[in-house]
Amino acid sequence: MTTITGCRRKQRRRTTSGSESACIEFKYPQPEGRQHQLALVDVSISGLSFSFEDQLPGLESGTDLHDVLIRMGDCEIRGELVVMHVTPQGPDSWLCGALFYAAGDTDLLK
């Protein structure tokens, strides 16, 4: 028998448009790793997802990333994130979903 479960997300997700430059930037491994600029796939009020092709060893559910910068057009939002999942999308690509915590009130309002 098939079990149907509801989606735990309460907020609507908004995909980033192809014409808008939307990315996420952070150093990995932290704190002194290489700077990565990765494609932002979608955002919601509490989280985001991004894709990457170069494997990031050790990036897994529960990983905290500090000093994260989200860029969407001219808007820049700083904060931290907690990885919720890293899902393979193909032989050499992954999708990472994460909770995002804005650095302060100004970033939260953006």
C-alpha positions in Angstrom: 0.0 0.0 0.0 1.3 3.5 -0.9 1.7 6.0 1.9 1.1 9.6 1.1 2.8 12.2 3.2 2.2 15.9 3.2 5.0 18.4 2.4 6.3 19.9 5.6 6.9 23.3 4.0 4.6 26.0 5.0 5.9 28.8 2.9 5.8 29.2 -0.8 9.1 28.7 -2.7 10.1 31.2 -5.4 12.3 30.1 -8.1 15.0 32.4 -9.3 14.5 33.6 -12.9 17.0 32.8 -15.5 17.5 36.4 -16.4 18.2 37.5 -12.9 21.7 36.8 -11.5 21.1 34.8 -8.4 23.8 33.1 -6.5 25.1 32.2 -3.1 28.7 32.7 -1.9 30.6 31.2 0.9 34.0 29.7 1.8 34.2 25.9 2.0 35.5 24.1 3.9 35.1 26.7 6.6 36.6 28.9 7.9 39.6 29.2 5.5 38.5 27.2 2.5 38.1 28.2 -1.1 35.4 30.8 -2.0 32.5 29.3 -3.9 29.9 31.1 -6.0 27.0 28.7 -6.7 23.7 29.1 -8.6 20.7 29.9 -6.3 17.7 27.7 -7.4 14.9 28.9 -5.1 14.1 30.8 -1.9 11.4 30.9 0.6 10.8 32.9 3.8 13.0 30.5 5.8 15.2 28.7 3.4 16.8 28.3 0.0 18.3 25.7 -2.3 21.4 25.9 -4.5 23.0 23.7 -7.1 26.7 22.7 -7.6 28.7 20.5 -9.8 32.1 20.2 -8.0 31.6 17.9 -5.1 32.0 19.6 -1.7 33.2 16.7 0.6 31.7 16.8 4.0 28.8 19.1 3.0 25.9 17.1 4.5 22.7 17.5 6.5 23.5 19.5 9.7 26.5 21.3 8.3 26.6 25.0 9.4 27.9 27.6 7.0 28.8 31.0 8.3 29.5 34.3 6.4 27.1 33.4 3.6 26.2 36.0 1.0 23.1 35.7 -1.2 23.0 37.9 -4.3 19.8 38.4 -6.3 20.3 41.2 -8.8 21.4 44.2 -6.8 20.2 42.8 -3.5 22.7 41.3 -1.1 21.7 39.4 2.0 24.2 38.2 4.6 23.6 35.4 7.1 24.2 31.8 8.0 22.7 28.6 6.9 22.2 25.0 8.1 22.2 22.3 5.4 19.0 20.2 5.5 19.8 17.9 2.5 22.3 17.3 -0.3 20.6 15.4 -3.1 22.3 14.0 -6.2 20.8 15.4 -9.4 23.0 13.5 -11.8 26.4 11.9 -12.0 28.2 15.2 -11.3 25.6 17.6 -9.9 23.9 18.1 -6.5 21.1 20.2 -5.0 21.5 21.5 -1.5 18.5 22.6 0.6 19.2 24.8 3.7 17.6 26.9 6.4 18.8 30.5 6.2 19.3 32.8 9.1 19.7 36.5 8.2 22.7 38.3 9.9 20.5 41.1 11.3 17.3 43.0 11.0 18.4 44.9 7.8 19.2 41.6 6.1 16.0 40.1 7.3 13.9 42.9 5.8 15.6 42.5 2.4 
